[in-house]
């Protein structure tokens, strides 16, 4: 770290944090509206949209595990450069998809694969060489800056969603510029003590409970993130929805650095109760279907996720001896498992409630899962662990 004090960052860390902001800004200018975009371009039903989104998110998140293994071999800087080149090609595909709609799906999967490599690489590089005491702050800063991009993205998308060609042209230019910038990053120094496991042992050292809780967190979170845009369409103005989603991410930016110390010291079970309780309350608020209830629900979910997202990562880092890049790969696999279930299960469930003209019931069903499923995960973990270890914590 630089000598400016405990709160300072190195130049490389600052550049990587800024890169994460811009990458998320580009991605989330379209991601919350993918359901609408696929419907408009491809004429797909919501059940088909759910399958496409589920498979794409599976590639994006679960691909983080082989992405992390590849980053161990290529090096973090080289992996970041390759990921940005693939992102540029993906943005070109989204641009071409206006004339050839099927290219939109190919571009979606290409960008998902690029993200699978980029995410563990950039997070691993941010904490590279940092000690255990520095990691919580760096992880929090990484999430905070990334969420600034996530916050601004939906507002940009709300402006361009009905004429996305301009947005995709800008994305191509930004991704190309970021590719050049990543080529200028220094290659990280290898730790001679670092053991690079073969790919077949990529799952070695997996922290079981953080993995399961992360998968559940993302499964429930993605119900909100993937389907709220369709639910809000016709109920609230598009710009209001985009602004509310920006507020969601800004709340994460503000809250996570403030609560980092408390969350680090908090028992995992207590963090789960706070986090999943917030998700349940937020989902119930969506049943109101108006500006106030949707904004309130988004705010409560932001508070819950501020705890869950941070605690899941810190627990995973603390419970395994593997390198940070591989730990983040494990977490991406968990996120992919949850996200794909949300697409495959959530899309069909949403369509069923929509066909019955009972869409508020979808959010009541999500809220019930937020309360029941975490308890099931804890009970199963304790029962499976007790025969091998005396302490069921």
Buried (B, 14 or more C-beta within 10 A) or exposed (E): BEEEEEEEBBEBBBBBBBBBBBBBBBBBBBBBBBBBBBBBBBEBEBBBBBBBBBBBBBBBBBBBBBBBBBBBEBBBBBBBBBBBBBBBBBBBBBBBBBEEBEBBBBBBBBBBBBBBBBBBBBBBBBBBBBEEEEBBBBBBBBBBBBBBBBBBBBBBBBBBBEEBEEBBBBBBEBBBEBBEBBEEBEEBEEEEEEEEBEEEEBBEBBBEBBBBBBBBBBBBBBBBBBBBBBBBBEBBEBEBBBBBBBBBBBBBBBBBBEBBEEBBEBEBEEBBBBBBBBBBBBBBBBBBBEBEBBBBBBBBBBBBBBBBBBBBBBBBBBBBEBBBBBBBBBBBBBBBBBBBBBBBBBBBBBBBBBEEEEBBBBBBBBBEBBBEBBEEBBEEBEEEBEEEEEEEE
